[in-house]
Amino acid sequence: MMAAVIAYPLTPFRSGVVDQNAFIGLVKRAAEARVDAITVLGSTGGYAYLGLSERMRLLRIAIDAAGAVPVYVGIGTPATRDVVALAVDAEKAGAAGGLLAPVSYQPLTRDEVSGLYEDVTGASGLPLIVYDNPRTTGFSFDDPLLASVAALPGVTGIKTAGVSDDPGVAAQRYAALREIVPKHVAVGFSGDAFAAASMIAGYEVWHSVLAGVLPGVALDLASAVSRGDGAHATVRSAALASLWALNARHAGMRTSAAIAEHLGIAAPDCLPRPLLGLSDDERREWRHSSTRSTGPRARPSAPRCPRRRRAGEPGR
């Protein structure tokens, strides 16, 4: 069974404001490539640089642009009252679910993180994906806490960092996670550099930055693993090594912006201030090594077809 691919598109800016047309274009691009779902306003989508009302507006725009493809939305923000407000609004708007990382200015304790998820699941019926993202939040879930939060009513998935490009090591981590979370909770990973190994290992959902800007490339990797051709997926992943290195250095938001700008999907300098894009040398490095894998320009999108399943559910 093919791992569900959830695309995480950028929210491009132009002259200091959200470039709505470019945002719609990225959402439609992913939907027309037939990803399983789209998550807007995640870390790559720049939620931290947007106001609450703007986030609510952009969610509705994304749902309309995605057509039949389910849309998830990042609902993280420091104050619990605002997380609840975003969750309630997303449920009303028809979002497939919410992605929640424990964002905070002050360092959080385990009890505070547990309380956050209890409060949000108790106040809203929005299906929730628990996101362990210590690089951004400064908080790292241990397995007992992750198991406890995953068992809360309304939690339908977990998103944790990929651990290795060795399928055997990835399989050990997947088995450990699968053992501690309820069967109905989908076990997903992030970190595109580990995608081939993680899908070979059995992870059920790929939360993909790559699919947000180059969905065809991401779906090719997932399809190769699905048909049992892990070797092809591994070779394709290795060809993207320079991109993975840039992601490790700068995080996916900056690399997605550089690719979107290169393809003409977003305007130059499309990140919100104070963020700056990749240097000219880094852009040349990526273009030189990745052209064979991604192509110099976007391919025409494939026609949309009915989706296979809701991406936040295991179904496998």
C-alpha positions in Angstrom: 0.0 0.0 0.0 1.3 3.4 -1.0 2.0 5.8 1.9 -0.3 8.7 2.0 1.5 11.9 0.8 0.5 15.1 2.4 1.8 18.2 0.7 3.0 21.2 2.7 2.9 24.3 0.4 4.6 27.6 1.0 2.6 30.8 1.7 4.4 33.2 -0.7 4.6 36.9 0.0 4.9 39.8 -2.5 5.8 43.4 -1.3 5.2 42.5 2.3 1.8 40.9 2.0 0.5 37.4 1.2 0.6 36.7 -2.6 -2.9 35.1 -2.8 -2.6 34.1 -6.4 0.7 32.3 -5.8 -0.7 30.6 -2.7 -3.7 29.4 -4.7 -1.4 28.2 -7.5 0.7 26.1 -5.1 -2.4 24.5 -3.5 -3.9 23.7 -7.0 -0.6 22.4 -8.2 -0.5 19.9 -5.4 -4.2 19.0 -5.7 -3.9 18.4 -9.5 -0.9 16.2 -9.0 -3.2 14.0 -6.9 -1.5 14.1 -3.5 -3.6 12.5 -0.8 -4.0 15.7 1.2 -2.6 19.2 1.7 -1.6 20.9 4.9 -1.5 24.7 4.7 0.0 27.1 7.2 2.4 24.6 8.7 6.0 25.5 9.4 6.7 25.7 5.7 3.5 27.6 5.2 4.8 30.3 7.6 1.9 30.3 10.1 4.1 32.1 12.7 4.3 35.1 10.4 0.5 35.5 10.0 -2.3 36.9 12.1 -5.1 34.7 13.3 -7.7 36.3 11.1 -5.4 36.0 8.1 -4.9 32.3 8.8 -8.6 31.8 9.0 -9.1 33.5 5.6 -6.3 31.6 3.9 -7.7 28.3 5.1 -10.9 29.0 3.3 -9.1 30.0 0.2 -7.1 26.8 0.3 -10.1 24.6 0.8 -11.8 26.1 -2.2 -8.6 25.8 -4.3 -8.0 22.2 -3.4 -11.4 20.9 -4.6 -11.9 17.3 -3.5 -8.5 17.0 -1.9 -8.6 17.2 1.9 -7.0 20.2 3.5 -5.4 20.1 6.9 -4.2 23.3 8.6 -1.6 24.3 11.1 -3.2 25.6 14.3 -0.1 26.1 16.5 0.3 29.4 18.3 1.6 30.2 21.8 -1.7 30.9 23.7 -4.1 28.0 24.2 -7.1 30.3 23.7 -5.9 31.1 20.2 -5.2 27.5 19.4 -8.7 26.6 20.4 -10.1 29.5 18.3 -8.2 28.3 15.3 -9.4 24.7 15.8 -13.0 25.7 16.2 -12.8 27.9 13.1 -11.1 25.2 11.1 -13.8 22.7 12.0 -16.5 25.2 10.8 -14.6 25.9 7.6 -14.5 22.2 6.7 -10.8 21.4 7.3 -10.0 17.7 7.3 -8.0 18.2 10.5 -5.5 20.3 12.4 -1.8 20.0 12.8 -0.6 21.0 16.3 2.9 21.5 17.5 3.4 22.8 21.1 4.6 26.3 20.1 5.6 28.6 23.0 7.9 31.6 23.8 8.5 30.2 27.3 9.9 26.6 27.5 7.1 24.2 28.2 6.9 21.4 30.7 5.5 17.9 30.0 2.4 18.8 32.0 1.8 22.0 30.0 2.1 20.2 26.7 -0.2 17.5 27.8 -2.7 20.1 29.0 -2.5 21.9 25.7 -3.7 18.8 23.8 -6.3 18.0 26.4 -7.7 21.5 26.2 -7.8 21.6 22.4 -9.3 18.1 21.9 -11.9 18.9 24.6 -13.0 22.2 23.0 -13.2 21.2 19.4 -14.2 18.2 17.3 -11.5 18.9 14.8 -9.4 15.8 14.1 -5.9 16.4 15.3 -2.4 15.4 14.2 0.2 15.7 17.0 3.4 17.2 15.7 6.7 16.6 17.4 9.0 19.3 16.0 11.7 20.0 18.5 13.8 22.0 16.0 11.1 24.7 15.9 9.4 24.4 19.3 12.3 23.5 21.5 10.2 20.8 23.0 10.8 17.1 22.4 8.2 14.4 23.1 9.3 11.4 24.9 7.5 8.2 24.0 5.2 8.0 27.2 4.0 11.5 26.6 3.5 10.9 22.9 1.5 7.7 23.7 -0.6 9.6 26.2 -1.4 12.5 23.9 -2.1 10.2 20.9 -4.7 8.4 23.0 -6.8 11.5 23.4 -10.2 11.6 21.7 -10.0 13.3 18.4 -6.3 12.5 17.7 -6.0 10.8 14.3 -2.3 11.0 13.6 1.2 11.7 14.8 4.0 13.4 12.9 7.5 12.8 14.0 10.9 13.3 12.5 12.4 10.7 10.3 15.3 9.0 12.0 17.6 7.5 9.3 18.1 6.9 5.6 18.7 3.3 6.6 15.4 1.4 6.2 16.3 -1.1 9.0 16.8 1.7 11.5 13.7 3.5 10.3 11.7 0.2 10.7 12.8 -0.2 14.3 11.5 3.3 15.1 8.3 2.8 13.2 7.6 -0.4 15.1 8.2 1.3 18.4 5.8 4.1 17.5 3.2 1.7 16.2 3.3 -0.2 19.4 2.6 2.8 21.7 -0.1 4.6 19.8 -3.6 3.4 19.2 -4.3 1.5 16.0 -6.6 4.1 14.6 -3.8 6.8 14.8 -1.8 7.1 11.7 2.0 7.1 12.2 3.6 9.7 9.9 7.0 11.2 9.4 8.6 14.4 8.3 12.1 15.1 6.9 12.1 14.5 3.1 15.7 13.3 3.2 14.4 10.2 5.0 11.4 9.6 2.9 12.6 6.6 0.9 13.8 4.8 4.0 10.8 5.7 6.1 8.3 4.5 3.5 10.2 1.3 2.9 10.1 0.8 6.7 6.3 1.0 6.7 5.4 4.5 7.8 1.8 5.3 6.8 2.0 9.0 6.0 4.7 11.2 4.5 4.3 14.8 5.6 6.2 16.3 2.7 7.7 19.8 2.1 8.9 18.5 -1.3 5.3 17.7 -2.3 4.3 21.2 -1.6 6.4 22.6 -4.5 7.4 19.5 -6.6 4.5 17.1 -6.0 5.3 15.0 -9.0 8.8 14.2 -7.7 7.4 13.3 -4.2 4.7 11.1 -5.7 7.3 9.3 -7.9 9.2 8.4 -4.7 6.1 7.1 -2.9 4.9 5.2 -6.0 8.3 3.5 -6.4 8.1 2.2 -2.8 4.5 1.2 -3.2 5.3 -1.1 -6.2 8.2 -2.6 -4.3 11.0 -0.7 -6.1 12.8 0.7 -3.1 16.0 0.8 -5.0 14.6 3.3 -7.5 13.2 5.4 -4.7 16.6 5.3 -3.0 18.4 6.4 -6.1 16.0 9.2 -6.7 16.4 10.4 -3.2 20.2 10.3 -3.5 19.9 12.5 -6.6 18.3 15.2 -4.4 21.1 15.2 -1.8 21.9 18.8 -2.3 18.3 19.8 -1.6 18.2 17.6 1.5 21.4 19.3 2.7 19.9 22.8 2.2 16.8 21.7 4.1 19.0 20.6 7.0 20.9 23.9 7.0 18.0 26.3 6.5 14.7 24.3 7.0 12.2 23.6 4.2 10.6 27.0 4.1 13.7 28.7 2.5 14.4 25.9 0.1 10.7 25.7 -1.0 10.8 29.5 -1.6 13.9 29.2 -3.8 12.3 26.4 -5.8 9.0 28.2 -6.2 10.8 31.4 -7.3 13.0 29.4 -9.8 9.9 27.8 -11.3 8.1 31.1 -11.6 5.4 30.0 -9.2 6.2 32.7 -6.7 7.7 36.2 -7.1 11.3 36.8 -6.2 12.0 37.5 -2.5 8.8 35.7 -1.5 9.5 35.1 2.2 8.0 37.3 5.0 10.5 39.6 6.7 12.7 39.2 8.6 13.4 36.0 6.7 15.8 36.0 3.8 16.1 33.5 1.0 19.0 31.3 0.0 22.2 32.9 -1.2 23.0 33.0 -4.9 25.7 30.4 -4.4 23.2 28.0 -2.7 20.6 28.5 -5.4 23.2 27.7 -8.1 24.3 24.6 -6.1 20.7 23.3 -6.0 20.0 24.0 -9.6 23.2 22.4 -10.8 22.7 19.2 -9.0 18.9 18.8 -9.1 18.0 19.6 -12.6 18.2 16.0 -13.6 15.7 15.0 -10.9 13.3 17.9 -10.9 13.5 19.4 -14.3 14.2 23.1 -15.0 10.5 23.9 -15.1 7.3 22.5 -13.8 5.6 19.8 -15.8 2.0 20.1 -16.7 -0.1 18.7 -13.9 -2.0 15.4 -14.2 -5.8 15.6 -14.2 -7.3 15.2 -10.8 -9.0 11.9 -9.9 -11.0 10.9 -6.8 -8.7 10.5 -3.8 -7.9 7.1 -2.4 -8.4 7.7 1.3 -8.3 10.4 4.0 -4.6 10.9 4.6 -4.9 11.3 8.4 -6.2 7.8 8.8 -4.0 4.6 8.5 -6.3 2.6 6.3 -3.5 0.1 5.8 
